[in-house]
C-alpha cells in the first residue's frame, strides 16, 4: 500500500542472465582446471587447502569430494569413508569448512602426502605480497618469536640513521661500492628507491648462512622477489595473501598513512600484485599473524 491506499507493485530487478551464465561457466572451467592440476601433481593439496581460505577462488568453491578424489588411489567409496571419518558433509566446499573440519582435513592431507616430514631446506625464503597485506608484521613476529630464523640484511647507499649499526640494520656502502657489488654479481636483487638511494640483497651472507645450517628470511616487494627467482632459483618464494579483497582494503584504509589518492593508487597496484600469486612456490593467507608466521617458519625449516 502507498499513502493513497493504492497497491504498489514491487518488481524484482532484472537479472543479467547472459552474464551470470558466463560467470558460472568460467567458474566450472576454473574448478576443472584446478582438479586437473591436483591430479597431475602440478599443485599441492596443502596449497589448495590454504588458498581455499580466500573467498571467490576456485579453491574455495571446490567440493570436498572432488578434493579427495584428486588423491591417487582414492575412489568414490574410499572418499566417502574418509569424509565420514573427518565428519564433513559431501555438500561442503573447501571455503565453507569450519575450523575443526579444516584442521582434521589438514592433518589427513599431511599424513597422506608425508608433508609432516622435513624436506630439503631452501637457502633463502622470500616473503612478498601486495601492499598492506602485513609482510612487515609477519616478519617482525618471526623475528621476535623464532630466534633461529635470520633476517636478511640489505645493502644501501644511504647514510646510517641515528642508532643504526652497520651489518645489523644495513650494510652501508657508497655508490662506488654498490657498483662493484653489481659488477661482481654479488647482489640477489636490487632497486633504486624514490629515485635516490639504492638497496640490494647481498648474496654472500645468504650462502654463508645456508652453509652453517641457518635459515634465512627476506621480506621484499614483488619485483625484488622476481629478481631473486632469476638469480637464485633454489630460493623458496612465499606469497602472503589477504583473507579477502575487502580485508585488504580495510587494512590499507585503517593504516591512515596515505591520502585518498594514494590509497586508490595502491589498491590498483594491489590488484595487479594479487594476480602474481601463481608465480610463487607457496601461498600463505594472513588471516592471523601468529598462524601465518608459524606456517612460514614451517616452510623455512623444510616442511611442505
N, C-alpha and C positions, 0 to 999 in steps of 0.2 A: 504494500500500500504506500502511496505517496501522500503528501499533505492534503490533497483534494479528495482523497478517498478512492482514487483510481489505482488499479493494479499496475505496478511497474514490472515489465517483463525483463528478467535478467538473462543475458546471453553469455555463454561461455566464450572466452577468447578463442579465435580460430587458431588451430594448430597447424604449423607448417609441416605437413606430413611427409613431404618430399625430403626436407632437411632432416627430419627425425629418422626417416628410413635410411638415409645416407649415413648418419651417425651410428645407427645400430649395425649396419653392415661393416663400417670401419672398425667398430669395437669387436665384432666377431672375428674379423680378419686379424686384428692385433692379438686376440687371445689364441687364435690358431697358430700364429707365428711364434708366440711365446711357448705354447705346448711343443711345437717342433723343436725349438731351441733347448727346452728342458730334456726332451727325449734324446737329442743328439749330444747333449753334454756341453753345448755352446754357452749355456748359462747355468750357474749352480742353483740347486734348490734353496740353499740358505740365502742367496742373494734375492731370489724371487720372494721368499718369505719376508725379508727385510723391506724390500721395495713395496710390498703389498700394504704397508702402513700408510703409503701416500694415496689419498683418495683420488679416484679418477684414472688411475693407471690400469693397464691390462692385468698386472699382477693382482691388484685389489679386487678385480672382478672375476678372477679365476676361481672356479668351484673347487672345493676340497677334493672331490672325487677325481676330477681331471688332474689335479696336482699329484695325487697319489699314484694314478695310473701312469704318470710320466716316469716313475722309477722302474728300472729293469727288474724283471721277474715278479712284478706286481700286476695281477689281473683283477677283474671285477670282483671275484669272490674274496680275494685277499684284501683288496682295498676296502671292501665293506667291513671286514673283520677288524682291520686297523682303525677305521673310523669309529667303530663301536668301542674299541678299547680306549680311544682318545676322547670318547664322549663328545663327538662333533657330528651334527646333523649333515646329511648328504646335500641339503639345500644351502648350506653355509658357503660363503665365498671367503677367500683369504682375508679380504679387507674388513670383513664383519666378524672376525674371531674375537672372542673375549680374551682377557689377559691369561687366564688359566688354560684356555684352549690353545692359545698361541704358544704358551710355554711348553705344554705337552707335545704339540706338533714339532716345535723346535728341537726338543730332546730326541724325538723319534728320528728326525732328519739327521741330526748329528750322529746318532748311533748307526743309522743306516748307511751313511756316507763315510763314517770314520772321521768326521770333522773334529771330534773331540781330541784327536791325537795331534801332536805337534808336527808341522811340516817344515819345509825349508824356510829359514828366516831371511827376509829381504834385507839388503844392506841399508836401505833407507825407505821409510814410509812417508809419502807425501799426502798431506791433508789439504784439500781445496774444496771450493763450493761457491755458491752465489753470495752476493753481498748480503750482510745482515743475518746469515744463517747460523752464526755463532762459532766460527772456526777458532777465533782467538779465545773464546770462553772455554771451549773443549780442550784446546791446547794448554791453557792455564790450569785446568783441572787435572790434566795428565801430569803436568809439571809438579803440582802440589801433592798429588796422591800416589804417583808411581815414580819414585825417585830413580828406579833403574833405567827409565827412559831418558835419553839425552836429546835435548832440542838443538837442532842445527843452528849454528851461529853464522850470520851473514857478514859479508864484507861490504863496506860502504866508503864512498869518497867524502861523505860529510864529516864535519868535525865532531868530536865527542861532546855530549851534553854533560852538565854537572852530574857527577855520580856514576857516569858510565865508565865501564872498565874494558880496556882492550882485551879481546879474546874471550870475554864473558858475555858482554852485551852485543858487541860487534867486533869485527876485525877492521880497524880504521886504517885506510890506505889513501895515498894521494892519487891523483889522476894517472900519473906515470906508472905507479904500482898496479893500479887496476888494469891499465893497458897491457902490462906484462902478464898479468893473470889471464887475460883474454887471449893473448898471443900464444901462451903456453897451454891452452885448453885446460886451465885449472878451475874453471867455473862450470857447474852443472847447469846453471841458468843465471840470467842477469837482466836488469831493466833500468831505464832511466826514469826516476820518479819526479813528477812535477817539473819536467824539463830542466832539472837542476843537478841532483846528485844521483850517482849510480849505486845500485845494490846488486849483490850476487851471492850465490851459494858456493863456497869453496868445495872442490871435490875431495881434496886430501883428508880433511878431518872425518868425512863420511866413510871413506875407505879404511882409514886407520881405526875408527870405532868399530867397524864391521870385523876387522881382523882381531880386535880384542874381545869380540863376542858381545859387544854392546848393541843396543837397539836405539835407532835414532829417528826422530820425527822432524819433518819440515812442514811448517804451515805456511801456505803461499797462495797466490792467486792462480786463476786458470791458465793464463799464458805461461807463467813460470812452470806449472805442472807439465805442460806440453813440452817445454824445453828439457825438463828433467827426463821425460819419457824418451826423448830423442838421444840424450847424452848418456843416460844410464837406464837401459831397457829393463834391467833386473830389479829396479826400484818398484815398490808397490804403490799404486796410486789409489787413494781413497777419496770418494766424493761424499761430502757432507750435505745431506738434503734436508729441507724443512718438512715438517709433518704435512703441510698443505700450503697452497699459494696464499690463502688468507692469513695463515700464521706468519708467513714471511713478511707480508705487508704490515701486519701488526707490529712485528719486531722492528722493522725499519722505521715506522712512524713513532713507535714508543721510545726509540733512542733519543729523538728530539735534537739530533746533532746536525740535521740538514734542513734547508728550507724546502718549500713545496716543489719548486722547480728541480732541485737537486734530487729529491725523493723520486719524482717521476722519472728522471734520467736513470737513476739507479735501478728502479723497478723494470724499466725497459731492458737494461743491461742484464738484470737477473733472469728475465725470460730467456734470453739467449744462453746464459750460463747454465740454466737448468737443462737445456737441451743437450748439453755436452756430457751428461752423466754416463752415457753409454761408452764414452772413451775410457772410463776408469775401470780398474780391476774389481773394486768393491764399492758398494753404496751403503752408507750408514745414515739412518734417519735420526735427526737430532730432536727427538721429542722430549727426552730428559737428558740433561748434560752428563750425570754420572753414568747412565746406561750407555750413552754414545761413547764416552771416554773408555769404559770397560771393554766395549766391543772393539774399539780402535786398538787398545793395548793387546787384546787377544790376537788380533791380526798381526801386530808387530812382533809378537812372540812366535809367530809361525803358524798360528791357527788358520782355519779356513772358514 
